[in-house]
């Protein structure tokens, strides 16, 4: 299996396909590298596509110390993958936990990102739900550690923003749930405690986000309730940001609506590469309803 080693000695499994301008896919908490298969197959026809299993997700290493998991480390791992493959710049695409990593990638390494696609990101960002999110995240970590992924996966996979996938595509959802059941118990627990619980809200990063000029696409499902407002915040804050909302859609965007996701991402990348995805026109004043003079 192809593996790279991070600067702190963690081996990460990666897969790649295709040739051309690189796209790096970063997976969500409930998925792994295989969650990007519909995108790897579609985009490898004209791009060099790379996906990898985050630390804590076999066949990558599973460190046993929670201090080896953090938002900053997640970004460093993405950079380590690009460095090992001698890729200077790539389009960065992330879902949920991977979407947060994508935002932070743009903040920390804007020179390495051709564009950012941030899908289904926002859990824990809303200030009124911040403490609730941290508490339920710790509870989820405990359930993975004590009950195990195989026992807890069926419960987690029927969350409020996952049942849309189950209703639309029972076979696809079953594949997602079965994959979740194979996760490392301790890897899932430590990822939740080290990354999810401790990451900052987008609102805490407002000044940095306003200064980040990387072309950005935010994608949110309209029934992914706790990502809607964070998605709007990113749209209003990042200078060169567009927002797409998928109707009757939950959290697992790239698997739940793969055709729509692929078409939107392809259009975005084409506009970026043509130099046509620009900052908002300064004439488009947010406070103006109709011009009178």
N, C-alpha and C positions, 0 to 999 in steps of 0.2 A: 504494500500500500504506500502511495506517495506521502511523505511527511516532511514538514519543515520544523526546525527547532527555534523557538523564540529566544531572545537574549537572556531570559531567566531560566532557560533549560527545559521548557515544556514542549513536547512534541505535538504538533497539530496535523491532523489528517486533512488533506485537501484533494480536490478533483478539478480537472480542467478539460475543456473541449473547445475546438474551433480556433480560428485565426482572425486577427484584425485588432481593432481598438479594444482594449481590455475592459471587461465589466467584472467587478468583484461583488458577490452576493453574500450578505451577512444574515444569518438565520435568527429566528425568534426563540424565546425561552422554550415554548412548547414544541419546537421542531428541531431539526438538525440539518446538516448539509444536504441531505436527500430531499428536504422540503422544497428545494429550488429546482427540482428536476424539470417541471414544465418550462421554466425559463432557460435552463441550461440547454435543453433541446431546441428551443425556439431561437435563442440569440446566438448560439454557437454556429449557426449558418453563416453569420457575417461578423462575428466578434470572437475574441478570445475570452472565454467565460471561465471564471474561477469561483468555486465555493469551498468552504472549509467547515469542519466541525470545531466549534469553540472549545476552549479548555473546559473540562468537566463533562464533555460529551464524547463518549467512545465512538470511533476508535482513537480519538485524541486522548492525551493524558488527562487524568483526573487528579489534580493536586488535592491534598487532604487538609490544607490550611486555608481558612477563609480569607486571610490576607493576600492570598494569591489570586483573588477575584475582585475586580473593581471595574468601574466604568472606564477609568484611565487605562487599565490593563487591557480591557477589551479593544480599545483603539490601538494600543501598542501591538496587540496580536494581529490586527488587520494590516498594520504597517509591516510587521514581520513577514507576513505572507507575501505582500507585494515585493519586499526587499529580496526575499529568497528566490522569487521568480524573476527578479531583475526587471520589474515593472515600475517605471518612474511615475506614471499617472494612470488613473483608471476612473471609469464611472463607478460610483459606489452606490449599491442598492441594498437597503436593509428593511426588514419587517420587525415591528414591535421592539423587542430588546435589540435586535439588529438595526432598527430605525434610530434608536437612541445612540447606538455606536456610530451610525452614519452622521448624525448631527454633530457629535463630538469629534468625529474624524474631520469634518469640515472646519470646525473651530480650531483644532490643534494643527491640522496639516492641510490647509487650503491649497497649497502648492502641489499636493499629490492627488487632488480630486478634480477630474474633468467635470463632474456633476455629482449631485446628491439626490437620491430618491429615498424619501422617508415615508414608509408605509405603516399604517396602524400603530403609530407611536404616540404615547401620551399618558399611559397609566401612571398615576402617582403625581402628575404635574398639577392638577387642579388643587389649589390651596385648601379648599374646603374639604377635600378628600385625602389630603396628604398623609395624615396620621392613620386614617383608616387603611389606606393602601399599605403602609409600612406594617401595620398590625396583621392584616390578612396575608401579606407576603411572608411574614415570619411563620404564620400558621401553615401556609402551603409548604414552606421549607420543612417544618416539623412533620407534616404528613408524608412527604417524600422520604424523609429519613427514617421515620418509624414504621410506616405501612409499606413503603416500597413503591416504586414507579408502577409496577404491574397492577397493584391493588388500587392505587390512587388515580391512575390515568383515566379510567372511565368516568370518574367524578369530575376531574379537571377538564376533560374534553367536552363536557356538557355545560360549560360555563355560559353565561348570558350572551356573550358575543361569539360563541362557537356553534350554537344550535342552528344558526342560519346556514352554515356549511352542511350540517347534518341533514337539514330539511331539503336542501337543493341537491345534494350529491352524497347520498348515504355511503356509497362505496369509497368515494374520496375521503369522506370524514372517517370512515372505519380505518382506512390506511393511515390517516393522521393519528388516530387514537392508538392504533397498534404500534406505530413508531414511537409514540410517547411512552408506551409501556416498556420499551427497551432501554429507556434512559438510565443512566447511573443514578442510584438513589442518593448517594452522597454528593455527586456532581451537581444534581438538580438542587439539592438543599443548599449547597454552598454558593451556587450561582445566584439563587434567590437572595440569600443573606448578604453576599458580598457585592453584587451588582445592583439588583433591583431595589433593595431596601435603602441603599446608601446613595443612589444617583440623585443629582439635583433636579429640581423642576425646571422646565423651560423658562418659566417666569423669572427664575433666579439668574438666568443667563441672558436677559434681555439686552444688555449693553453689548455683549459679545456678538449676539445674533444680529443686531443691527449693523455691525461692522463687517459681517461675513458676506462676501459678494459672490460666492460660488453659486452657479445656477442650480436651483433646487426645485424639486417636485415633491409635494406632499400629497399622499393618497390616504383617504379615510373611508371606511364604510359607514353609512348613515345609521346603522344600528350598533355601531361600536361606540357607545355613548360616551365613554370616558376618554376617547381620542378625538372627538369632534371639536371641542373647544380648544384643546392644545393645537390641533391642526390649523384652526383659524388663527390662533395666536402666531404660529410660525409664519403663516401667509402674510400677516400684517407686519411682521417684524423683520424677516429676512428680505433684503432688498430685491433679489432676483428670484422670487419664489412664486410658484403657481400651486393652486389647490384643486384637487379633483375629489369629489365625493361620489362613491358608488352607491346606487340605490338598493335598498333591501339587502344590505350586505353587512356582515359582521367583521371579525378581527382577522381571519385567516385569508386575507385578500388575494394573494397570489395563487392560492389553491382553490379558493371558493369561486373566483371569477378569473381564471387564467387567460382566457381570450381577451377580455377587456383590459386586464393588467398588462399583458404583453403588447397589445396595440398602443396603449397609452405610453408605456415606457419606450417603445420604439419611436413614437412620434416625438417624445421629449428629447431623446438622445439625438435624433436627426436634427432637431431645432438647435440644440446646443452645439453640435458639430458644424452647423452652418452659420454659427454666430448670431442666431436669431432669438435666443432665449436671454433677454436682457432685463436689466433692472426696470422697475415700474416707471412708466412715463411720469415725469414730475407734474404734468398737467392733470393727472388723474388724482385730484385732491380728495382724500377720504371724507373730509367734512363737507364737500360740495354736493348738493342734490341736483340743482340745475344752474347753469351759468346764465347770468343776467347782464353782464357787462363785458 
